[in-house]
Amino acid sequence: MNAAITARELFEQLRGRLGLRWIAGQAGASRQLEAVDTVARRPSLAGYLNIIYPNKVQILGTEELAWLDGLEPRQRWETLEKILQFGPLALVVSKGQPCPEDLIEMAEESGIALWSSPRRGHELYNVLQYHLAGALARRTTLHGVFMEIYSIGVLITGESGTGKSELALELVTRGHRLVADDAPEFAQIAPDVLDGTCPELLQDLLELRGLGVLNIREMFGDTAVKRNKYLRLIVHLARPEDSRESRDASGMVRLTGDLGSRRVLDLDVPMITLPVMPGRNLAVLTEAATRVHMLRAKGVDPAAAFLARHSHFLERGTP
């Protein structure tokens, strides 16, 4: 899904953090910036004054204002007009500098938001770039329960009735944390990072058949829930007949585990499939799967070590 943000929303979200003041261009409050507007056409969402590859939020620092002051009146007017013709979401004057009257006049006429901030230019750039990148990141919603297990973001998936919510509740009682139930949202905020969050409507809630909707925060305290987490592992609950182990004639899956991956946006996320059978302690198995994933991330593979040991044993025993 394509995300979007308006000038008013951006101003309200960063008003306190950057000390923003709205100087002119109130008519531009509803101007909208969509993620598709930034693809392959502009080098960044926010940046210093650039009339060749204009940014969507143009920062005017001391040097930029001094450069404009050095232009001839006609050239200055043409330059400002060219900047505003590109339709930026907003212009931001740094360090609380006085805004030129002609810039205020043109912002009012064109309906472009003109803001002022006491922060330095590089602070504005860092905050705006990071905030806009997150707000406009590609997003998707997956079905499952998103948990923090041993500091790792783990998405528990499976068909309806496989016990995802019951497993999540048991994991919470074992000291792990709930991020989102049923419909966690994931945004690709970096080439190799998927940030998972909970929709506002479902925050702190977990639904179980027979018990209904539970408020995990009220039942277990603030430490039982977490606002967001990076997705690093998927644990898929499957019926025994649907697992890869049941179709593996060689028996290698019993040694290596049912490993695979799932494509989420532009990333292949590691996935471990656990067969659901009566008597199995899925909470312990999920914790073990997370620990094994952490070991593999460090280059430690128990299955590979066993196979190497086995090969060495056979070679040693050969006359």
N, C-alpha and C positions, 0 to 999 in steps of 0.2 A: 504494500500500500504506500502511496506517496504522502509524505507528511508536508505540512505547511505551517507558516507562522505569520502573523500580521505585525505591523509596526507597533500597534498598541500592546499586543501581547508581549513582544520583545521588550518594550519599554517597562511594562509593569514587572516582568520577571527579573530585570536587571536594575531596576530603579534604585533600590536600596543598596545593592552591592557596588554599583558604580557611581552613585550620587547623581543620577541623570536629571536634568531639567529640560522640559520641552519649551523651546524658544519660539519656534515658528513652524508652519506647515501642519497645523492640527487637522486639516482636511485629508492628510495622508495617513491617518490612523488606521484605516481599513486596508491599506495597501498590503498585499499578501506576497510572501516569498515561498515558492514551492521547491521541493527537492529537484524537480525536473529542470528548473531554471538554471541550475548550477552545473549541469552535466556538460563537460567538454567545451564550455564557452568562457568560463572565468576561472582564473587560477585559485581564487579563494573567496570565501563568503564575506570576510571582513578584511580590511587592509587600509594602508595609507593611500592618499589621493593618487589615483591612477586613471588617466584619460585614454589609455591605449587598451588595457583590459580592465575596465571599471569593476570594482567590487560592489557587492550588494549593500554593504554598509561601509561608507567612505569615512575614514578618520582624517581629521584636519588638525595636524599638530603645529608646533611653532614654525618648523621649516616650511610646511605647506602654506601657511598663512603669509609668511614672509615672502615666499615665491610669488604668491598672488599679488602682494602689495608692490612687487617690483615690475609688474606688467603695465604696459600702457593701458589707459582706460578702456579703449575699444577692444584690445586683445584680452583684457581681464574679463570684460562682459561676455565675449564670445567663448572664453574658456569655461566660465561658470555655466553658461547656457548649454554648452556641450556636455558638461558633467551631469546636469539635471535632465537632459534629453534622454540619457541612458536609463532613467527611471530607477535610481537606487531606492532601497527600502528606507534608508535614513542617512543623514550626515551627522557626524559627531565631532564637536570641537573639544579638544583635550585641554587639560590644565586650567580650566575655567577662564580661558582667554576671552576677551570681548569679541563678539561675533560682528563681522563687517555688515554694515547696513544694507549694502547691495545684495549680500548673500541672504539676509533675512527676507528682503523684499522678493527675491526670486523664489525662495522656498515657499513663501506664502502664495505666490502666483501659480506655481507649478504643483502645489499640494504635496511637497516632499518634506518629510519630517526632519526637523533640524533640532538636534539636542546638544547640550553642553554637559561636560563632566569635569570634576576637579582632578580626576586621575590622569596620569601620564599616558602618552600614546601607546607605549608597548604594553601597559596594563590593559588598556581598552582592547587592543588587538588580541591578546591572549585570551581574555575572558569571552569576548564576542565570538572569536573563531571556535573555541571549544563549545560554547553554548549553542551556537547555530549548527555546528556539526552534529551534536547530539539531537537537537530538535528536528533536524531534517534528514536524519539517518534512515535508511531503508528499514522497514519494519515488517514483521510477520507475527501471527498468533498461532501457537501450537496447542494441541490438546494434551493435557497431562498435568502433573503436579511438579512444581519447581521448588527444589530444596537446596539449602546449604548443608553439606555433609563434610565434616572435617575440612572446612574452609573451601571446599570445592563446590561449584554450582552444578547440581545434578538434576536433570529432568527425568521424571519417572513417567513412562508412557505405557500404553497397552490398551487392548480393547475394553469396552465397557464391561464391568463385572469381574475384572481380574484383580481387584483389590488395591488400586493405586492410592485411594484416599485413606484406607485402613493402614496401609504401609506408611503413609506420610504421618498419620497420627502416632503410630508407634515410634517412628523416628524422632518426632518432636518430644515424646516422653523420654527418649534416650539422650536428649540434650542437643539435638540438631534443630535447624531453624527453617521455618516455612517462608517462602517468598511469594508463591502464587499457586492457587488451586484452579484446576479446570481449564483456564485460558490464559496462561502467561504470555506476555508480549516480549518479543526479542527485537532489538535494534542493532544493526551492524555499525558500531561507532568507530571502528578501525578495521583495516584489512583482515586482521586475525582475531577480532574481539566481537563477541555477541553479548550484549548487555540485556539481561532479563529482568522485567519488572512486572508488577501486578496491576491490572486495571483498577481504577479508583473504586468502582462498584464492588469489587471482590476483595478488597484489602482486608487482611487479617482473618478471612473466612475460609472454612474448610467444610465441605458437604459430605456427609456419610449417610448411607442408606440405613434407615432405622432410627438414626439420631437426628437427622436433619442438618441444619446449618449450625456450625460451631464457630464461636469467636475465639481463635487461638490466643490472641493477645490477652483477652480478659481471663481466659482459663489458665494460661501458663506464664503470663507476664510478658513484658516488653522484649526480653531476650529470646523469646521463642519465635519471633518473626524478624524478617529482614526486608529492607526496602527494595534492594536490587542486588544482583549477583551476575558475574560473568559465567556463561554456559561453557562448561568444559567436558561434560560427560552425559550420555543418555543411557539410562537403565530401562530396558524394554521388558515388560512382563508379558510372557506368551504361554499359551497352553502347550502341553508337552508335544502334541502332534504337530504344532506349528513351528517348533524350534528346529534349528539347523542340526542339532545333535541327533534327532530322530531320523534324519535323512542322510547322515554321514556314515557311509559303509566302512570307511577306513578307521574310524574311531579317534581321529586326531582332535576332533572338537572336545573330547573328554579331557585331553591334555592342555589344549590352548585356551579352552573356553569359547563360547559362542560370540566371537568378536566381529565387529563390522563398523559401519559408519552411516550417518544420515546427513543428507545435504540440507543445510539450513541457510537460506539466502546464498551467499557465496562461499560458505565454509562447509567442510566435511567434519562433522562432530563425531568423535569416537562413540560407539554404541556397544553395550554388553547386553545380551539377551538372557534373561533368567526364566527357566520353565516354572510355571506355577503348579504345584502339586500339594495335596494334603500333607500336613505335617512339616512342611518346609518353613523355616524361620526366615522370611523374606527380609526382615530388618537387618539381621546379622549378615545375610548374603549381600544385601545392598551396601552395607558398610564395608564388607570384604571387597566387593567389586570396586568401590571407591579407592580403597587402599591399594589394590592391585594396579589401578589406573595411575595412581600417584607414583608407584614404583616404576611402572613402564615409562612414565614421563622422565624419570631419572636415568633411564637406560637399563633398569633391572627387569629381566623377563624370566620368571620362574620356570615356565614351560621350556624356553630355549635352553636354560641352564640344565634342566633335567635331560633333555634330548642330547645335549653335548656330553653329559655325564654317562648316559646310556651308551653312546657311541664309543666313548673311551673305555667303558667296561667291556664291550664286545671286542674291541681291538686288543685289549690286554689279555682277554681270555682266549684269543685265537692262537693256536700253536704255530 
